[in-house]
Amino acid sequence: MKIPKIGIEKKIIIKELQEAKSNDVNWKNGRSWSLVYYAGEEHTDFLKQVYNLYFSENAAGPSLFPSLQLMEAEVVSMVANLLGGDEDTVGTMTSGGTESILLAMKAYRDWARESKPHILIPEILVPASAHPAFLKAGHYFDIKMIQVPLDTNFQVNISILKELITENTICMVASAPTFSQGVMDPVSDMGEIAKSYSIGLHVDACLGGFMLPFIRKLGYKIPDFDFNVAGVTSISADLHKNAYTAKGASAVLYRKASLRRHQFTICTDWQGGIYASPTMMGTRPGGAVAAAWAALKALGENGYMDIAQRTMDTTQSLMNGITSLQGLHILGNPVMSVFAFSSETVDVFSLGDRLEEKNWYVNRQNNPSSLHMIATQNHFSVIDEFLSDLNKAFKSEQKYHLKKNIKRSAVLYGGIENINSSTDPREIAIQRLEKLYSL
């Protein structure tokens, strides 16, 4: 592929893009259960307008674009207030949950280098259910990530967690909730442990940050998970998920500014001047900052409460419908709109295949094998149709005894693929990534 010698007409390019996009999942119709959070066309058009106002602006230049600097500061302040912060709570916006997690882990590592220089190999305790971005952080920043087993409820095993704390432990991680089963780690208990050992506690609320506070106000029993827990020292919360802002937008928060300082990168002897960068990205899209600010302002607490109510109504209807089919069960005790279901009587991956034949795109998961769903308010209108198709698919699996003898355990995150192969899963993943860049 080469850049064309003569530019192609814009209308031809637009037509080509429209044709190409026709092969993508139509997420607006509610038939996919991950990756996109849709609050309706009116809200989406509004965000596009706002984003376009700052399409070319760069949030890395606060002196040139003070409006973006103020908007980011206000977004951080609003998120901190939502998550139990006070006047000392600080943070930054980031490009997404992975960057928020990476930055927090870097901050703990650099804090330890300064305050605990005797630690040569810092260790962070990470539940086996935590997002792989934490393992990525360990790989990038040379931190030893100690994976902690789960209990029978898919929460981190507190007893084993305590046993794994050593003089090299600088931080522990909790999820609010976990991606895989939507359960919440015992943050309050972990906070007490973190305080007693004088180590950090990072809460990954990328999924729950903009749902849990609102459904609590709706009357759902939500355990404490944010800065209201004394031992919590940092939180990551995505804006482009349940805050319904434009991609990519997230926030990482710290209880004290002294920890955020270790997130920053400063170079004082560069020929171009003193280089000071708050996040991993250099250029930072101004549109994402402006759209996040606008979404929070436009929806307001009442808007988010309405969305949360509709989302939880959807979730409860789906889970009730799933468990009404004898042989299907929900894993763990999900606290919000993220859950997984499994079966002892049929191959759930085959069940997923049958749903896919009906154009339902449900993610597969491993350990245990299950089908994963993230419900949003956009799925409210398809509840009955989905449950009807699930019922038919499940009965077909039971009737024809289609439980496979082939073990399908290699499932790729972020998609709907499952792989019938005895090949090393790592090699499968590498080949898949390489294939992404093949024409």
Buried (B, 14 or more C-beta within 10 A) or exposed (E): EEEEEEEEEEEEEEEEEEEEEEEEBEBEEBBBBBBBBBBEEEBBEBBEEBBEBBEEBBBBBBEEBEBBBEBBBBBBBBBBEBBBBEEEBBBBBBBBBBBBBBBBBBBBBBBBEEEBEEBEEBBBBBBBBBBEBBBBBBEEBEBEBBBBEBEEEBBBBBEEBBEBBEEBBBBBBBBBBBBBBBBBBBBBBBBBBBBEBEBBBBBBBBBBBBBBBBBBBEEBEBBBBBBEBBBBBBBBBBBBBBBBBBBBBBBBBBBEEEBBBBBBEEEEEEEEEEEEBBBBBEEBBBBBBBBBBBBBEBBEEEBBBBBBBBBBBBBEBBBEBBEEBEBBEBBBBBBBBBBBBBBEBBBBBBBBBBBBEBEBBBBBBBEBBBBBBBBBBBBBEBBEEBBEBBBEBBEBBBEEEBBEEEEBBBBBBEEBEBBEEEEEBEEBBEEEEEEEEEE
